[in-house]
Amino acid sequence: MNNLSRHEKLWFEDGNIILIPEGSTHGFKVHRGILGYHSEVFRDMFLSPLPANEADIEGCKGVKMYDPPQDVECLLSVLYNGNQGSLYDASVSVKFATVVGLIKMGHKYQIEHLVKAAISRLEMCYPRSLHAFEALGNFTGIDCPISDLTSQDSVVIVHLVRTLHLEVSASAILPAALYHCSQLPNTILALGVRMAGNPFTYCLPPEDLIKCLDARDKFLRLGILSLKTDFSCPSRSKGANCFSPNELTADDSRRNVAFQYDVLAPLQPRLVDTRVCRACVLQICKLHDEERKAIWNQLGKIFGVNSWNPSSCL
């Protein structure tokens, strides 16, 4: 306690409680009233006499919190610095660590409006619409509401939804999140992922890992079937050099196109360097889009989220 340093921004001279996160050398001097206003857990904590063994620091009680420092800072920043506005404003991107921290801290300290806001933000990243899903482009689109989100962060999301029992409020995001998980390398699926500055490893629950592996097999079969077409090229009768559908499928296999499991990816980029005429490209892509819509509508069933209500519009 004697070596405790002040947080650069979240240390108020008129504060009346000092929060000390687990494993941290700095504290947050804040106000009981503000914390209690937002959280019944904090309010009940402060109504009870603090333990006598809690140290006094600058005339305030120092309270140990068994939460990572970055999560405590995230919570206090939102409550104090007016960042709630940006959290609710979809046009303003936020960091993934902010969303995760607010879900964890909001759930633990029963600040429901923060949990709802964070989940609403995730629903924009894991949408029910195939068109919106495609527009996000593995979260590389300029309109992604979480600026640094990656596909492997989907493991973190599924882990939190399951372990915090948020299935009811977050069921809308699970199929798309699990689809992203199913596209990840085996090492990530098996070993999990870590967030920067946090030693904790987030892993898929075993039942979700099995769903992802089973889905891969299904996606691989569906991907092969989606390349099989049943129509004749109108240009071949005119002597045009155009592959037949069977030749196209074989050519894709020979070139080992990296879309084995990503059956929701648009097909046209895969055809730009093949010897297929424009008429066939358009027809094949049209048929493939119909297959993508059908698969999208089945994501809830594939991943066991029966309450999911998809939108398949392209």
C-alpha positions as CSV (number, residue, x, y, z in Angstrom):
1,M,0.0,0.0,0.0
2,N,2.8,2.4,0.8
3,N,4.1,2.1,-2.8
4,L,0.7,2.7,-4.4
5,S,0.8,5.2,-7.2
6,R,-2.0,7.4,-8.4
7,H,-3.8,6.7,-11.6
8,E,-3.1,9.5,-14.0
9,K,-6.7,10.5,-14.7
10,L,-8.9,8.6,-12.3
11,W,-7.7,10.0,-9.0
12,F,-9.9,12.7,-7.6
13,E,-8.8,14.8,-4.6
14,D,-12.3,14.9,-3.2
15,G,-12.8,11.1,-3.7
16,N,-13.7,9.0,-0.6
17,I,-12.7,5.5,-1.6
18,I,-9.6,4.1,-3.3
19,L,-10.0,1.0,-5.5
20,I,-6.9,-1.2,-5.9
21,P,-7.1,-3.8,-8.6
22,E,-5.6,-7.2,-8.3
23,G,-1.9,-7.2,-9.1
24,S,-1.8,-3.5,-9.6
25,T,0.6,-0.9,-8.2
26,H,-1.7,2.0,-8.8
27,G,-5.1,2.9,-7.4
28,F,-8.2,4.8,-8.4
29,K,-9.5,7.5,-5.9
30,V,-13.1,7.8,-6.7
31,H,-16.5,8.4,-5.1
32,R,-18.7,5.9,-3.3
33,G,-21.8,7.8,-4.4
34,I,-21.1,7.6,-8.1
35,L,-20.3,3.9,-7.9
36,G,-23.3,3.2,-5.8
37,Y,-25.6,5.1,-8.1
38,H,-24.7,2.8,-11.0
39,S,-24.3,-0.5,-9.1
40,E,-26.3,-2.1,-6.4
41,V,-23.3,-4.3,-5.7
42,F,-21.2,-1.3,-4.9
43,R,-24.0,0.4,-3.0
44,D,-24.5,-2.7,-0.8
45,M,-20.7,-2.9,-0.3
46,F,-20.4,0.6,0.9
47,L,-23.5,0.4,3.2
48,S,-21.7,-2.3,5.1
49,P,-18.7,-1.3,7.3
50,L,-15.5,-1.9,5.4
51,P,-13.1,-4.5,7.0
52,A,-10.9,-3.0,9.7
53,N,-7.9,-4.5,8.0
54,E,-8.4,-2.3,4.9
55,A,-5.6,0.3,5.0
56,D,-6.2,4.0,5.1
57,I,-4.6,5.9,2.3
58,E,-4.7,9.7,2.4
59,G,-7.6,9.5,4.8
60,C,-9.5,7.0,2.5
61,K,-10.1,3.3,2.8
62,G,-8.2,1.3,0.2
63,V,-10.4,-1.5,-1.1
64,K,-8.8,-4.4,-3.0
65,M,-10.7,-5.5,-6.1
66,Y,-10.2,-8.9,-7.6
67,D,-10.4,-7.7,-11.2
68,P,-7.7,-7.0,-13.8
69,P,-6.5,-3.3,-13.7
70,Q,-7.5,-2.7,-17.3
71,D,-11.1,-3.8,-16.6
72,V,-11.4,-1.6,-13.6
73,E,-10.0,1.3,-15.6
74,C,-12.4,0.6,-18.4
75,L,-15.4,0.6,-16.1
76,L,-14.4,3.8,-14.3
77,S,-13.6,5.6,-17.5
78,V,-17.1,4.9,-18.8
79,L,-18.8,6.0,-15.6
80,Y,-16.7,9.1,-15.1
81,N,-15.5,10.4,-18.4
82,G,-18.7,10.5,-20.3
83,N,-17.7,7.7,-22.6
84,Q,-21.1,6.2,-22.3
85,G,-22.1,8.5,-25.2
86,S,-19.6,6.9,-27.6
87,L,-20.5,3.5,-26.4
88,Y,-24.1,4.0,-27.5
89,D,-23.1,5.9,-30.7
90,A,-22.7,3.3,-33.4
91,S,-20.8,5.8,-35.6
92,V,-17.9,5.9,-33.1
93,S,-15.7,2.8,-33.0
94,V,-14.5,1.5,-29.7
95,K,-11.7,-0.9,-28.7
96,F,-12.4,-4.6,-28.3
97,A,-10.9,-4.6,-24.8
98,T,-13.5,-1.9,-23.8
99,V,-16.4,-4.1,-24.9
100,V,-15.0,-7.1,-23.1
101,G,-14.2,-5.2,-20.0
102,L,-17.7,-3.7,-19.8
103,I,-19.4,-7.1,-20.3
104,K,-17.3,-8.6,-17.5
105,M,-17.5,-5.7,-15.1
106,G,-21.1,-4.8,-15.9
107,H,-22.2,-8.4,-15.3
108,K,-20.2,-8.8,-12.1
109,Y,-21.3,-5.5,-10.6
110,Q,-24.9,-5.7,-12.0
111,I,-24.7,-2.6,-14.2
112,E,-27.1,-3.9,-16.8
113,H,-27.1,-0.9,-19.1
114,L,-23.4,-1.4,-19.8
115,V,-23.8,-5.1,-20.6
116,K,-26.7,-4.3,-23.0
117,A,-24.7,-1.5,-24.7
118,A,-21.7,-3.8,-25.2
119,I,-23.9,-6.6,-26.5
120,S,-25.7,-4.2,-28.9
121,R,-22.3,-3.2,-30.2
122,L,-21.4,-6.9,-30.8
123,E,-24.7,-7.4,-32.6
124,M,-23.5,-4.9,-35.2
125,C,-20.3,-7.0,-35.7
126,Y,-22.1,-10.4,-35.7
127,P,-25.3,-9.5,-37.6
128,R,-28.3,-11.5,-38.5
129,S,-28.1,-10.2,-42.1
130,L,-25.9,-12.0,-44.6
131,H,-25.5,-8.6,-46.5
132,A,-24.2,-6.9,-43.3
133,F,-22.0,-9.9,-42.5
134,E,-20.4,-9.8,-45.9
135,A,-20.0,-6.0,-45.8
136,L,-17.9,-6.3,-42.6
137,G,-15.4,-8.4,-44.5
138,N,-13.8,-10.3,-41.5
139,F,-14.0,-7.0,-39.6
140,T,-11.8,-5.2,-42.0
141,G,-14.5,-2.9,-43.3
142,I,-14.2,0.8,-42.5
143,D,-17.6,0.8,-40.7
144,C,-16.8,-1.9,-38.2
145,P,-18.0,-0.5,-34.8
146,I,-15.2,-2.2,-32.9
147,S,-12.0,-0.8,-34.4
148,D,-9.5,-3.6,-33.6
149,L,-11.8,-6.7,-33.8
150,T,-10.4,-9.8,-35.4
151,S,-11.8,-13.2,-36.2
152,Q,-10.0,-14.9,-33.3
153,D,-11.7,-12.5,-30.9
154,S,-14.8,-14.5,-31.6
155,V,-13.5,-17.1,-29.3
156,V,-13.4,-14.6,-26.5
157,I,-17.0,-13.6,-27.2
158,V,-18.3,-17.2,-27.2
159,H,-16.4,-17.9,-24.0
160,L,-18.0,-14.9,-22.3
161,V,-21.5,-15.6,-23.5
162,R,-21.3,-19.2,-22.2
163,T,-19.4,-18.6,-18.9
164,L,-21.5,-15.6,-17.9
165,H,-24.7,-17.3,-19.0
166,L,-25.7,-14.5,-21.4
167,E,-27.3,-16.9,-24.0
168,V,-30.7,-15.2,-23.8
169,S,-29.5,-11.6,-24.3
170,A,-26.7,-12.5,-26.7
171,S,-28.2,-15.4,-28.7
172,A,-28.3,-13.2,-31.8
173,I,-24.5,-13.0,-32.0
174,L,-23.7,-16.7,-31.4
175,P,-24.2,-18.2,-34.9
176,A,-22.1,-15.6,-36.7
177,A,-19.5,-15.7,-33.9
178,L,-19.3,-19.5,-34.1
179,Y,-19.0,-19.3,-37.8
180,H,-15.9,-17.1,-37.5
181,C,-14.5,-19.6,-34.9
182,S,-15.0,-22.4,-37.4
183,Q,-12.7,-20.7,-39.9
184,L,-9.8,-20.4,-37.4
185,P,-6.7,-22.5,-37.4
186,N,-6.7,-25.7,-35.3
187,T,-4.1,-24.3,-32.9
188,I,-6.3,-21.4,-31.9
189,L,-9.4,-23.6,-31.6
190,A,-7.5,-26.0,-29.4
191,L,-5.3,-23.6,-27.3
192,G,-7.5,-20.6,-27.1
193,V,-6.5,-16.9,-27.3
194,R,-5.2,-14.2,-25.0
195,M,-5.9,-10.5,-25.0
196,A,-3.0,-8.0,-24.7
197,G,-2.1,-7.3,-21.1
198,N,-4.2,-10.2,-19.7
199,P,-2.7,-13.6,-18.8
200,F,-6.1,-15.3,-19.0
201,T,-6.6,-17.7,-21.9
202,Y,-10.1,-17.7,-23.4
203,C,-11.1,-21.1,-24.9
204,L,-14.2,-22.4,-26.6
205,P,-16.3,-24.6,-24.3
206,P,-15.9,-28.2,-25.4
207,E,-19.5,-28.4,-26.8
208,D,-18.9,-25.4,-29.0
209,L,-15.5,-26.7,-30.1
210,I,-17.2,-29.9,-31.3
211,K,-19.9,-27.8,-33.1
212,C,-17.2,-25.9,-34.9
213,L,-15.3,-29.0,-36.0
214,D,-18.6,-30.7,-37.1
215,A,-19.5,-27.5,-39.0
216,R,-16.2,-27.6,-40.9
217,D,-17.0,-31.0,-42.3
218,K,-20.5,-29.8,-43.3
219,F,-19.1,-26.5,-44.8
220,L,-16.5,-28.4,-46.8
221,R,-19.2,-30.7,-48.4
222,L,-21.5,-27.7,-49.0
223,G,-18.6,-25.8,-50.5
224,I,-17.9,-28.5,-53.0
225,L,-21.6,-28.9,-53.9
226,S,-22.0,-25.2,-54.4
227,L,-19.4,-25.3,-57.2
228,K,-21.3,-27.9,-59.0
229,T,-23.7,-26.4,-61.5
230,D,-26.3,-27.8,-63.9
231,F,-26.4,-25.6,-67.0
232,S,-24.7,-25.4,-70.3
233,C,-22.6,-22.4,-71.4
234,P,-24.3,-20.7,-74.3
235,S,-20.9,-19.5,-75.6
236,R,-19.4,-23.0,-76.1
237,S,-21.6,-23.7,-79.1
238,K,-20.0,-20.7,-80.7
239,G,-16.5,-22.0,-80.2
240,A,-15.7,-19.9,-77.1
241,N,-13.0,-21.2,-74.8
242,C,-15.0,-21.6,-71.6
243,F,-14.7,-24.2,-69.0
244,S,-17.7,-26.5,-68.3
245,P,-19.0,-26.6,-64.7
246,N,-17.2,-29.9,-64.0
247,E,-13.9,-28.5,-65.4
248,L,-14.3,-25.4,-63.3
249,T,-14.7,-27.5,-60.1
250,A,-11.7,-29.6,-61.0
251,D,-9.7,-26.5,-61.8
252,D,-10.6,-24.9,-58.4
253,S,-9.5,-28.1,-56.7
254,R,-6.2,-28.2,-58.5
255,R,-5.4,-24.6,-57.5
256,N,-6.4,-25.3,-53.9
257,V,-8.5,-22.2,-53.5
258,A,-8.4,-21.1,-49.9
259,F,-12.2,-21.1,-49.4
260,Q,-12.5,-24.7,-48.2
261,Y,-14.7,-23.9,-45.1
262,D,-15.7,-20.3,-45.9
263,V,-18.9,-21.2,-47.8
264,L,-20.3,-17.7,-47.1
265,A,-17.6,-16.0,-49.1
266,P,-18.7,-14.5,-52.5
267,L,-17.6,-16.8,-55.3
268,Q,-16.8,-14.2,-58.0
269,P,-13.3,-13.3,-56.7
270,R,-12.4,-16.9,-57.2
271,L,-13.3,-16.8,-60.8
272,V,-11.4,-13.8,-62.1
273,D,-8.4,-15.9,-63.3
274,T,-10.3,-18.9,-64.6
275,R,-11.2,-19.5,-68.2
276,V,-14.9,-18.9,-67.7
277,C,-17.0,-16.5,-69.9
278,R,-18.8,-13.6,-68.3
279,A,-22.2,-15.2,-68.9
280,C,-21.2,-18.3,-67.0
281,V,-19.6,-16.3,-64.2
282,L,-22.8,-14.4,-63.6
283,Q,-24.9,-17.6,-63.7
284,I,-22.5,-19.5,-61.4
285,C,-22.4,-16.6,-58.9
286,K,-26.2,-16.3,-58.9
287,L,-26.5,-20.0,-58.1
288,H,-23.8,-19.7,-55.4
289,D,-25.5,-16.8,-53.8
290,E,-28.7,-18.8,-53.5
291,E,-26.6,-21.5,-51.8
292,R,-25.0,-18.9,-49.4
293,K,-28.5,-17.7,-48.4
294,A,-29.6,-21.2,-47.7
295,I,-26.5,-21.9,-45.6
296,W,-26.9,-18.6,-43.7
297,N,-30.5,-19.5,-42.8
298,Q,-29.2,-22.7,-41.4
299,L,-26.5,-21.3,-39.2
300,G,-28.6,-21.3,-36.1
301,K,-29.5,-25.0,-36.5
302,I,-25.9,-25.9,-37.4
303,F,-24.5,-24.3,-34.2
304,G,-27.5,-25.2,-32.0
305,V,-28.9,-21.7,-31.5
306,N,-32.5,-22.5,-32.3
307,S,-33.8,-19.1,-31.3
308,W,-31.8,-17.3,-34.0
309,N,-33.9,-15.3,-36.5
310,P,-31.7,-14.7,-39.6
311,S,-32.0,-12.3,-42.4
312,S,-30.7,-13.7,-45.7
313,C,-31.0,-10.6,-47.8
314,L,-28.0,-9.9,-50.1
